[in-house]
Amino acid sequence: MTPLQVGFLGGTREVGRIAITVKTEKTQVLLDYGVMLNHKPGFPMHVPPKDVDAVILTHSHLDHSGAVPIFYIHERKPLYTNKLNLELTQILIADFIHLSSYYLPFEYLELKTMTRSNKHVDYNTKEQIGDINFQLVNAGHTPGSASILIEAEGKRILYTGDFNTTDTRLLEGAKMQYDDLDAVIIESTYANEDHTERLELEKRFVDETTDIVEKGGTVLVPAFGVGRSQEIACVLTAHHFEYPIFMDGMAREASRIILNYKEFLRDPKLFNDTMHTVEWIEGWRDRRKATKTPCAIISPAGMLKGGPAVFYTSKIGKKAHNAIFLVSYQIPGTPGKELLEKGVCLIDGKMRKVKARVQHFDFSSHCGATQLKEAVKELGGNPKVFVVHGAEGNCELFAKWIKNELGLEATAPRVGDIVKL
């Protein structure tokens, strides 16, 4: 039997631009093709579009989806993902194109072609591309997110994508019950730390938000537009937060899309109630009003790298009775990380000390270290494990743990590595 080849084109020993190929003698599929969002975007290794039979996308975040339109410049490859994920990906990539001050190898036209090439796949339904069978399984990370289970050449491979086994207000956690796996490609974003217990974290967040608002302050919650913003709004509603909740930026559009796909949610009624109590910011007048209202404002970008959150920070940051509660992962070098570590941020064109209270609440949609370890322990068979999607040594750290503790063959591949199974 011909060996199955797995190629690592990006996202190895780093977080960003993830891209993986799975190839048989007849067929080659691409799993994700993301970008690295630094000062200018970084792309995965090139793979000639004519050599790819299809693209399978796990979820909408740009580090997984941002470079997919490259495959629609001259070709029309089938794109397999569910419709919710597709719509969320579309708004994120459109925003990425719109905000790019540098040259991108694709434009809105390619994004349109990509959208038209979509083949909707429900969770747990078998699909076939050439001699490769696959299914998408709930990953519990963002609405519509999936892990990919591939069967080809008599082998079974699981690519987790980004996943979370803990139930959140928005989504059910991923179930890691797979038998007889030959290989696993697993993320390791938080291989070195655990998250606070969810209910305790929610309670603390709501209590501290309420405390600020009751004293007449405004709480800004910079959050990713897809997933985190909706989660935070649901958390406030579930805990009976009695004050206004405003939502701005891309979070509004994403929320409206998710309302059409309630079957992906853990508690559709909570989501519905939340979206009908939230006040939508429609323009500058609403924005200015919100900054003077004792309330919670949920707005992208989660790391303060743009979006309306930058405007809010400059207004809310000036007053000591306000607060800025960060709820997303802060990449080193981003304005959010600077604010967290040094208490400074760009206000009126100058780096200034922020007077508002600044705090981080770890509302992650990834597994923490303990959940990652449990997930690998649960996997059936005797799989080879490839650890990807981790920064600052996390891929190597987790691979070492798997090898030493579970006795499985585990490695942290490098970009360009091709393995045969």
C-alpha positions in Angstrom: 0.0 0.0 0.0 1.3 3.5 -0.9 2.2 5.4 2.2 0.1 8.4 3.1 2.0 11.7 3.2 1.4 14.5 5.6 3.1 17.8 4.9 3.5 20.7 7.3 3.4 24.0 5.5 3.0 26.4 8.4 1.9 26.8 12.0 4.6 24.5 13.3 6.4 25.8 16.5 4.4 29.0 16.2 0.8 30.2 16.4 -0.4 31.5 13.0 -0.4 30.6 9.3 -1.3 26.9 9.9 -1.5 24.7 6.8 -1.3 21.0 6.4 -1.5 18.7 3.3 -2.6 15.1 3.3 -1.7 13.2 0.1 -2.3 9.8 -1.4 -1.0 8.6 -4.8 -4.2 10.0 -6.4 -5.4 12.8 -4.2 -4.1 15.8 -2.2 -6.2 17.8 0.3 -5.3 20.9 2.1 -6.4 21.4 5.8 -6.5 25.1 6.6 -4.3 27.8 5.0 -3.9 30.7 7.4 -2.0 33.9 7.8 0.4 35.2 10.5 -0.8 38.7 11.4 2.4 40.6 12.2 3.1 44.1 10.8 2.7 42.5 7.4 1.0 39.1 7.0 3.1 36.0 6.8 1.9 33.1 4.6 2.5 29.3 4.8 4.8 27.6 2.3 3.4 27.6 -1.2 1.6 24.7 -2.7 0.7 24.8 -6.4 -3.1 25.2 -6.5 -3.2 22.7 -9.5 -1.8 20.0 -7.1 -4.6 20.5 -4.6 -7.9 18.6 -5.1 -9.8 20.4 -2.3 -9.5 22.6 0.7 -11.0 21.6 4.1 -11.4 24.4 6.6 -11.7 23.9 10.4 -12.8 27.4 11.4 -13.0 31.1 10.5 -10.1 32.6 12.5 -7.5 34.2 10.1 -4.6 32.1 11.4 -6.5 29.1 9.8 -8.5 30.7 7.0 -6.8 34.0 5.9 -4.8 32.7 2.9 -7.4 30.3 1.5 -8.5 32.8 -1.3 -5.1 32.1 -3.0 -6.6 28.9 -4.3 -9.2 30.8 -6.2 -7.1 33.1 -8.3 -7.0 30.8 -11.4 -8.7 27.7 -10.1 -12.0 26.8 -8.4 -11.2 24.2 -5.8 -14.0 22.8 -3.8 -14.0 24.2 -0.2 -15.5 21.9 2.4 -16.8 23.5 5.6 -20.2 24.2 7.1 -22.3 27.3 6.0 -22.0 29.0 9.4 -18.2 28.7 9.3 -18.2 29.9 5.7 -20.2 33.0 6.5 -18.0 33.9 9.5 -14.8 33.3 7.4 -16.2 35.5 4.7 -16.6 38.5 7.1 -13.2 38.0 8.6 -11.3 37.8 5.3 -13.3 40.7 3.8 -12.2 42.8 6.8 -8.6 41.5 6.4 -8.6 42.7 2.8 -10.2 46.0 3.7 -7.6 46.7 6.5 -4.6 45.6 4.5 -2.3 48.5 3.8 0.1 46.2 2.0 -0.2 44.0 -1.1 -2.2 40.8 -0.7 -2.0 38.2 -3.5 -5.9 38.2 -3.7 -8.8 40.6 -3.7 -12.6 40.5 -3.0 -13.2 38.7 -6.3 -11.2 35.7 -5.1 -13.1 35.7 -1.8 -16.3 35.7 -3.8 -15.1 32.7 -5.9 -14.1 30.9 -2.7 -17.5 31.4 -1.2 -19.2 30.1 -4.3 -17.0 27.0 -4.3 -18.2 25.9 -0.9 -19.6 22.5 -0.3 -21.6 22.5 3.0 -20.6 19.6 5.3 -22.7 18.7 8.4 -20.9 17.4 11.5 -20.3 13.6 11.6 -21.2 13.1 7.9 -18.9 11.1 5.7 -17.6 12.9 2.6 -15.3 11.7 -0.1 -12.6 13.5 -2.2 -10.9 11.1 -4.6 -9.7 8.2 -2.5 -9.8 10.2 0.8 -12.8 10.0 3.1 -13.3 12.5 5.9 -15.7 13.9 8.3 -16.0 17.1 10.3 -16.6 16.8 14.1 -17.5 19.6 16.6 -14.4 21.2 18.0 -16.0 23.4 20.6 -13.8 26.4 19.7 -15.9 28.9 17.7 -19.4 28.5 16.3 -19.2 26.1 13.4 -15.6 25.0 14.2 -14.5 21.5 13.4 -11.8 18.9 13.8 -11.2 16.8 10.7 -11.1 13.0 10.8 -9.5 11.5 7.6 -9.4 8.0 6.4 -7.2 7.0 3.4 -4.9 4.2 2.4 -6.2 2.2 5.4 -5.1 4.9 7.8 -7.0 7.2 10.2 -5.7 10.7 10.9 -7.2 13.2 13.3 -6.4 16.9 12.9 -7.8 18.7 15.9 -7.6 22.2 14.6 -8.2 24.6 17.5 -10.4 22.7 20.0 -11.9 23.1 23.5 -13.3 20.2 25.5 -15.0 22.4 28.1 -18.6 23.5 27.7 -19.0 27.3 27.4 -22.1 29.4 27.5 -22.0 29.4 23.7 -20.8 26.0 22.7 -20.7 22.4 23.7 -17.1 21.1 24.3 -15.5 18.7 21.9 -15.8 15.0 22.6 -12.4 13.3 22.0 -13.7 9.7 21.6 -11.9 8.3 18.6 -10.8 4.7 18.2 -7.9 3.2 16.2 -6.1 6.3 15.1 -2.8 6.0 13.3 -1.8 9.7 13.6 -3.0 12.8 15.4 -2.1 16.4 14.6 -2.9 18.4 17.7 -2.7 22.0 18.7 -0.7 23.1 21.8 -1.6 26.8 22.3 -1.9 26.4 26.1 0.4 23.3 26.7 2.1 25.2 29.5 -0.9 26.6 31.5 -4.3 25.8 32.8 -7.4 28.1 32.6 -9.4 29.2 35.6 -12.4 27.0 36.3 -15.1 28.4 34.1 -17.9 29.1 36.5 -15.6 30.8 39.0 -14.1 32.9 36.2 -17.6 34.0 34.9 -18.7 34.9 38.4 -15.6 37.0 39.1 -15.9 38.7 35.7 -19.6 39.6 36.2 -19.1 40.7 39.8 -16.2 43.0 38.9 -18.0 44.4 35.8 -21.1 45.1 38.0 -19.0 46.7 40.7 -17.5 49.3 38.2 -20.9 50.0 36.5 -22.7 50.5 39.9 -20.2 53.1 40.8 -21.0 55.0 37.6 -18.1 53.6 35.5 -18.0 52.1 32.0 -16.4 48.7 31.3 -14.8 48.2 27.9 -14.4 44.5 26.9 -12.2 44.3 23.8 -13.0 40.9 22.3 -12.6 38.9 19.1 -15.6 39.6 16.9 -16.3 35.9 16.2 -17.0 33.8 19.2 -15.5 35.7 22.2 -17.8 38.7 21.9 -20.9 36.5 21.8 -19.6 34.4 24.7 -19.1 37.4 26.9 -22.6 38.8 26.1 -24.1 35.4 27.0 -22.1 35.2 30.2 -23.4 38.6 31.3 -27.0 37.6 30.5 -26.7 34.2 32.1 -25.6 35.9 35.4 -28.5 38.4 35.2 -26.3 41.5 34.6 -28.9 44.3 34.9 -27.1 47.2 33.1 -26.9 48.0 29.4 -24.6 45.8 27.2 -23.5 47.5 24.0 -22.0 45.6 21.1 -19.9 47.2 18.3 -17.9 46.4 15.2 -17.7 43.1 13.5 -19.2 41.4 16.6 -22.6 42.8 15.5 -22.4 41.2 12.0 -21.1 37.9 13.4 -23.9 37.8 16.0 -26.5 38.3 13.3 -25.1 35.5 11.2 -25.0 33.1 14.2 -28.7 33.9 14.9 -29.4 32.1 11.6 -27.6 28.9 12.7 -28.8 28.2 16.3 -28.4 24.5 15.8 -24.6 25.0 16.4 -25.2 26.5 19.8 -25.3 24.8 23.2 -28.2 27.0 24.5 -30.0 28.6 21.6 -32.6 30.2 24.0 -29.9 32.0 26.0 -28.2 33.2 22.8 -31.6 34.5 21.4 -32.4 36.3 24.7 -28.9 37.8 24.8 -29.0 39.1 21.3 -32.4 40.7 21.9 -31.2 42.5 25.1 -27.9 43.7 23.7 -27.9 47.3 22.3 -26.3 47.5 18.9 -23.9 50.5 18.2 -24.8 51.8 14.8 -22.6 54.9 14.4 -20.4 57.5 16.0 -23.3 59.1 18.0 -24.0 55.8 19.7 -20.3 55.3 20.4 -19.9 58.6 22.1 -23.1 58.0 24.1 -21.9 54.6 25.2 -18.6 56.0 26.6 -20.6 58.3 28.9 -23.1 55.5 30.0 -22.5 53.2 33.0 -22.5 50.0 31.0 -20.4 47.2 29.4 -19.2 47.7 25.9 -18.1 44.6 23.9 -16.1 45.5 20.9 -13.3 44.2 18.6 -10.4 44.0 18.3 -9.5 41.6 21.1 -5.9 42.7 21.2 -6.6 46.4 20.5 -5.0 46.2 17.1 -7.7 48.2 15.4 -11.5 48.3 15.3 -13.8 50.5 17.5 -12.1 49.2 20.7 -9.2 51.6 19.9 -11.6 54.6 20.0 -13.2 53.3 23.2 -9.8 52.8 24.9 -8.8 56.4 24.2 -12.0 57.7 25.9 -12.6 55.1 28.7 -8.9 54.8 29.5 -8.6 58.4 30.7 -10.8 58.0 33.8 -10.0 56.1 36.9 -13.6 54.9 37.6 -13.7 53.0 34.3 -12.2 49.7 33.5 -10.8 47.8 30.5 -11.3 44.0 30.9 -9.3 42.0 28.3 -10.8 38.6 27.7 -8.7 37.3 24.7 -5.2 35.9 24.3 -2.7 38.8 24.0 0.1 38.1 21.6 3.5 39.7 22.6 4.0 43.0 20.9 0.3 43.8 20.5 -1.3 47.0 22.0 -3.3 44.7 24.3 -0.2 43.0 25.7 1.5 46.5 26.2 -1.6 47.7 28.1 -1.6 44.6 30.3 2.1 44.7 31.1 2.9 48.4 31.1 -0.5 50.0 31.6 0.1 52.3 28.6 -1.7 52.7 25.4 -2.1 55.1 22.5 -4.4 58.0 23.5 -4.8 61.0 21.3 -1.8 60.0 19.2 0.6 59.6 22.2 1.6 56.7 24.4 0.0 57.5 27.8 -0.6 55.9 31.1 -4.1 54.5 31.3 -6.0 55.6 34.4 -8.8 53.0 34.1 -8.5 49.7 35.8 -7.0 47.1 33.5 -7.5 43.4 34.1 -7.3 40.1 32.1 -9.9 37.3 32.4 -8.8 34.1 30.7 -12.0 33.3 28.7 -10.1 31.0 26.4 -11.8 28.9 23.7 -8.8 26.5 23.6 -8.0 23.5 25.9 -5.8 24.3 28.8 -2.8 22.0 29.6 -4.8 19.5 31.7 -7.5 19.2 29.0 -4.9 18.8 26.3 -3.3 15.9 28.3 -6.7 14.3 29.0 -7.6 14.5 25.3 -4.4 12.7 24.2 -5.0 10.0 26.9 -8.5 9.4 25.6 -7.4 8.7 22.0 -7.8 5.1 20.8 -5.1 3.1 18.9 -1.4 3.8 19.2 -1.2 7.0 17.1 1.9 8.9 16.1 1.4 12.4 17.5 2.4 15.6 15.7 2.2 18.7 17.9 1.6 22.0 16.1 0.1 25.5 16.8 2.1 26.5 19.9 4.4 29.4 20.5 7.4 29.8 22.9 8.4 26.1 23.0 4.9 24.7 23.7 5.0 22.3 20.7 8.2 20.8 21.9 7.1 20.8 25.5 3.9 18.9 24.8 5.5 16.4 22.4 8.0 15.6 25.2 5.3 15.1 27.7 3.3 12.7 25.4 6.5 10.7 24.7 7.6 10.4 28.3 4.2 10.0 30.0 2.2 8.1 27.4 4.9 6.3 25.5 3.6 7.4 22.2 5.8 8.5 19.3 5.4 12.3 19.4 7.2 15.1 17.6 7.0 18.9 17.0 7.5 19.1 13.2 9.1 22.0 11.5 7.9 23.9 8.4 8.5 21.9 5.3 8.6 18.5 7.1 6.8 15.7 5.2 6.1 12.5 7.1 5.0 9.1 5.7 2.5 7.0 7.5 
